[in-house]
């Protein structure tokens, strides 16, 4: 398998280990394989008796062909073992006729664990394969969940250092507490005066800054990323869509709560790999830039930014959309669209490109009232508790089925424990408004469910990281950390 940059018309090729080590392409584009591996119907049927870890290793090995298959298999079994995912990784649950892919049973109670428990292992294998020397400095911009999952995955991993940047006023109280109490001798956490897009743009700029790269090189280090711009984050996500489709056993549509577009892109890749997946429904919250894009062909970030009860989706620049554009219209148009987005704040794709995308994708969004209603109805009808992000997905799935009459099974991706967003979930259920851990206690009492240990265990732990920086000062913060 070879990889190219989404913005390189010359199609310079890279080995998988180089791609995971670097994170982002030298020209600012994103790495993507020259072809998506295909699995035959018989190969997929053959995977059905496998454990989740063995299914994942089969999918991932098809992409990372320069890494030893036995190493990938061992890494998957370590990452998805009982100690990290009690009861098993990525279970599919049927609640009232809708399937839910529960991706939040890992050490940080969010779907990012599915990739970030494995990615440090893939990075270590890739660094060893590439012959690189020194520490990998992992930079992460987070809208709430990626940060903690990356910190947990990389904490005290030899040969790595990790710095996380989050919007200081744009994450839930529990998300913030999870990050700011992180232990480990190689970690740092910074709040940022701005939103997630400010964090992400600044971090991408630092990753591509030659002066900062040279600064690291002089100190025996090199950059990488744990955001979904790094293909090493994306490929483990492909695996859980293949696995879920096998668990359902027939062609299903998939609804994904979407912010940075990585999770739904992984579902698209699984479909193209041969998994029995039908239509992909892109679910947004009030920051509905993707909904508008799929309806109009215009991507326009020049709009009001909203802080919502589903903060991991509070994003106006969806980085992984670039990879879909590359697949559909090639590097020259993709580079032009990304340049227009950066310089003008918007771009319009041609009609042919939009028509191709709409064959596979539909898009809807949920406002705050609709999110609350979906949470309340799920509990009332099925005694099934969902978080705010999953609720946006459930609303979108229901609207899609009503509008289209599509009768295929529906899989809604459940991305976080409802206890991570307990105040909003309490409000939706009519529980007296509370904040943080008090809300989690009230939610547990009302539902009879236990607060997950990764959340209960940080109650009362003092914050270790309290620094807040401006977006323009992120490069200086990185240099100071190094």
N, C-alpha and C positions, 0 to 999 in steps of 0.2 A: 504494500500500500504506500502511495506517495501522497503528499499534501501540497497545496498551493495557497497563495494569498488571494483573498477575494478581490483585491484591487490590482493584481499584477497581470497585465495583458500578455506578458512574456512567459507566463506559466513556469516560473522557476520552481523546481520541486524540492521538497524537504522530506526527511525521514520522520517517522512518527515520534521517535525519541527527541528530535530537535524541536518538534512542535510543542510537546508537553513541557519541555524545559524552558522554552522561550515565552510561551503564553500568547504573545501577540506578534504579528508579522512585522518585519522591519519597516514596511511602508505604512504601518498603521492599520492595515487590513487584518482580517481574521483568517486563521488557517482552516482549510476544509479539504477532505479527501477528494482525490480526482475521480473516484467512483464510490458509490454506496454499496457495500457488500450485500449480496442477495442470498437468502436462505430459501431452499425449496420447501414445498409443502411437507415433504417427507422428512426433511431435516428438522422442521419445526415440530412435527409430530414426535420425532425422536427425542426432543428436549422435554416433552411433557412430564415424564417421570423424574426429571432432574430436580435437585434442590435449587433454591433461588440462586445461591452462589455459583453453582455449576452452569445454570442458564446464563448468568451474567458473564462468566469467564468465556463461554462460547461466543457470545456476541462481541465482547471487547477484543478478544484475540483476532477477530476478523479485521479489525481496524489497526491494531497496534502490532503489526506483523514483524517488527524488528525486535520485539521483546519475546522472551522465552514463554511458551504457552504454559509450562509448568509453574513459572513464577507468577503469571497472571492468575492461574487457578488457585494457587496458594494464597495470593493476596486477596482474592475475592472471598475465600473461605474465612480468612482472618477478619476482613472488614465487615462481613455480614453474619458473623457468629452470634451466638446467644448472648454474649457479654455486652455487645453493642446494640443488638436488636432482640430484646427478650420476646419470645413467642414467634420470632421469624420476621424477616424483612418483606416489605411491600405486599401485605395481604390484601385480597380483594373481598369486599363485604357487600352483600346485597341488602339494601334497606328500602323497602317499599317498591321494589321493582327496578330501582336504579342501583347500578354498581358503583362502589366507591373504592378507589385505589388509595389505601391508607399508607402514606409515605412518612409519617411523623413518629414512628416508634423507635427512633434512634436516640442518641445521647443528648440532642438539643431540642427534640420534639418538633422538628421541621423537616421538610422534604430534602433540604440541602444535605442532610446527613447521608443520604443514599449515594451521593457522589463524593462527599468530602471525607467519609471514612475510608474510601478507597483511593482517592486522588494522591494523598501523600505517598502511598506505596507505589503508585504508578510513576510519580515524579522521581522517587528514589531510584527506581529501576531505569528510568530514562536518563537520569544524570549519570548513572554508572555506565550505561550503554554508550552515551555520547563521549565519555572520557573527560567531562568537565571537572574542574577542580574548584574548591571553595564552597561557600554557603549560598544556597538559593534564598534570596530575599523575596518573600511572597507579599505582594500588595493586594489588598482587597477593599473594594468599595461595596458597601452593603446598604440595602434598604431595610435591614433588620434581621433576617435569618441566615444569610450567607456568612455574615461576620462571625457569629458564635459557632456555626458548624465548622468553618475553616479554622478558627482558633482551637477548637476541640480536636480537630483532625491533625493539626500540625504542632500542637503544644509539645515541647521537649523532643521533637523528632530531630535526630542528629543531622547536621548539615543544612538546617533550614532556620530562617527567622521570618516572622510574620507580623505585619502591621495592618490593622483594620481601621477604616474610616467610615463613620456612619453619620447621617444627618442628625444633629444634636437634638432637634425638636421634632423629628420625623419617625420615631420608632416607639413601640409600646414600652411601658414601664418595665415589664418583665423582660422584653428583648434587650433593653439597655442594661438591666441588672445582670443578665446572663453574660454580656460582653465585658462589662466593667469589673466583674469579679473573677475573670479568667485567671487561672494559675498557669505557670510555665515560665521558664527562664528565657525563652526566645520570642516572647509575644509583646505587642504594644497595641493600644486601642486609643483612638482619637475621635472625639466629636467634631463635627464640621458645621460652621455657621452657613447653612444652605440646605438644599434638598438633595435627594439621591443623585439627580442628574449632575449637580455641581460636584459631588464626590466622584462619580464615575468619570466625568470628563477630565477632572484634575488628575486622577490616578492614571488614566490612559495616557495623558500628556507626559506624566513623569516616567512611565514605562518606556516611552519612545524618545525621551530626552537624552541626547548623546552625552551631554556634560555630566548628568547624574549617573548614566551608565558607566562613564569613565571613572567617576568618583568611587563607585562600587568596585570596579575592576582593580583599582589601586589598593583596595582593602580586601582583595581576595574573594569578592562576592559577585553575584549576577542576579538579574531580575527574573521573576516569574510571577504568575498571577493565579489566584484560585477562583476568580470570577468565571462566569460561563463564557467569557471571551476565550478562555483556555479550553482547548478541545479535550483535555484530560478531565474537565468538569462535565463536558457534554456527553461523552461516550458512555459513562455509567448510567446516564439517564435513558439512553436508548434501550438499555437492557431491561429496565423495569416495564417499559411498554410492551416489549416482546413477551415478557413473562406474564403480564396481566392478560394479554390477548389469549395466551394459551390457557390461562385459568378460566376464562369465560367460555372458551371452546367454540365460539362462532364469531363472525364478523361483527364488530361493535364500533359505534362512534365514540369519540373521546372529547371531553370538555376539559380544558386546562385553564385555571386561573393564571393570568399572564401579565407579567411586567416587563422583563427584559427579553422575552421571547425565546429563551433557551429551552424551557421545559416543553413548550409546544413544538419547537423545532425538533427536539428529540423524538417526539411522537411521530412527526412527519418522516423522520429518518427510519423509524421502526416500520412504518407503513411501506416505505420504498424498499425496505429490506425484505419484504414479503409477509410481515405480520398481518393477520386478518383485521385490519383497521379501516373503517370507512371515513366519514367526514370528521374533520377536526374543527372544534368550536373554540374560538379564542375568546375567553371571558375577561373583561376588564371591569374596573370600578369606575368611579366618577372621572378619573383621569383616562378618558376613553380615546386616546390618540390612535390606538390600533383599530378600534371599532370603526372610527371615521375613515381610516386608511383602507380597510377592506371594503367599505361601502363606496368610497369615492375615488380611490386611487391616489389621493393626496395625503402625504405624511407631513403634518404641520405641528411642530412643537411650540409654536408661538401662541400659546393659550394660557389661561389661568391654571395654576397648579394648585391642587387640592390636597390637604392632609385628610385622610380618611381613616375609617376603622380597619381597613385592610392595607397597612402601610407598606408591605412588601410589594404591592402593586402600584404604589405612588411613584410612577416613572413616566417621563415623557420622551425619553430617548431609549428605544428598545434595541440594544446593540445587536442581538442575534438575528434581527430581521435582515441584516446585511448578508448573512449566510444564505437565507432563502432567496434574496434578490440575486445573488451570484448563481445559485442553482438554476434560476429561471431565465435570467437575461445576460449572464456572463460578467466578466471583470470590468470591461470598459464602461458599461452603463452603471454598474454598481459603484465604481469609483466616482463617477459623475454625480450620482445621487447622494453619496456620502459627502462629497464636497459641497453640494448645494445645501444639504442639511446643516453643515457646519457654518457656512458663510451666510446663508440666507434664512436658515431656520425651517426650511420646508423643501420638499421635492414632490414631483408628480411623475408616476410611472406611466409608460405607454399602455394603450388599451390591450395589446396582446399579452403583455406581462400580467396585467390585472386579471384577464380572463383565465390564464393558466392557474394563477393562485386561487381563484374562486372555485376551481374544480375541487380542491381539497379543503379549503378553509371557509368557514363562516365566522362572523364576529358579532358579539353582543356585549352590552355592559349592564351593570346593576348600580343604581344609586343607593344611598345609605338606607332609605326606607325599604327598598327591595332586598338588600342584604339582611336587614333585621327580620323581614317577613320570612325569608327563606330559612333562617335559623329557627324561628319560632315554629314554622310549619313542619320542618324536619323532626323537631322534638315532639310536637303534638301528634303528628300522624304515625311516626315510626319509632319514637323514643330513641332517635339517633341524633347525637350531638355533633354539630359541625362548627368550625371557626368561621371567621368573617370572609376569608379568601375562598374557602370551599363554598360558602354561601353564594358568593358572586358567581362561581362556576355552576352551582345548582340552578340558580335563576336563569343563567344563559342557556343551560341545557333544556330547561323546561320551555323557554321561549322558542328555541330552535325546533323542538319536537312539535309544538303547537303550530308554528308557521309552516313547517315543511311536511308534516305528517309522516316523517321518517319513523318507522317502527323497529328499526334495529336496536339491539341492546345499547344502553348508554352507560359509559364509564366516566364518572366525574373524578378528577384527581383531587384528593384531599391532602392539602399541603402542610397543615400545621395542627397541632393540638389546640382545641378550643380554649384550654387553660392559658395559652400564651396571650390570648386576647380576651381575657375573662371580663373586663368591664363592659365591652361592647356586647359580648354574648349574654351577660346578665341583663343588660338593658333590653335586648331583643326578647328575652324570656319574661320580662316584667319583674325581674328581681330588683330590689331597691339598689339604686346606683352606688357602686363602691369602686375603689381604685386598687390596682395592683394585687397584692397577695390577699387583701381582704375580699376582693371580688372573687378570687380563685376559691377562697374558703366558702363563700356564699354559693358559688356555682356547684361546688362539690356537695354541699349540704342539700341543695335543691334537687340535684340529679341523682345523688347516690353514687356518683363516680369518684374515683380517687384522683387526687392531684398527682400528675406524673412526677417521679422522683427528680428528674433533672430540673424541674421548676421548684418543687418543694425544698430541694436541697440547698438552694441559694438564699432562702429566706434569712434575713438578718446578717448575711455575710457582708462585711464592709467593702465598698468599692475600692478597687486597686488603681483604676485609671480614671482620671477626672479632667484631663486636658481637652480643651476645645480650640480648634484652629480655623482660620479663614481658608477658603479654597486655594487662594494664591500662596498660602504658606505650607501646603502639603509637601512640596518638594523639600523644603527646609526641614520639616518634621521627619521625613524619610531619612535625610542625611544625618540628622541628629540621632535617630534610632540606630542606624548602621554604625 
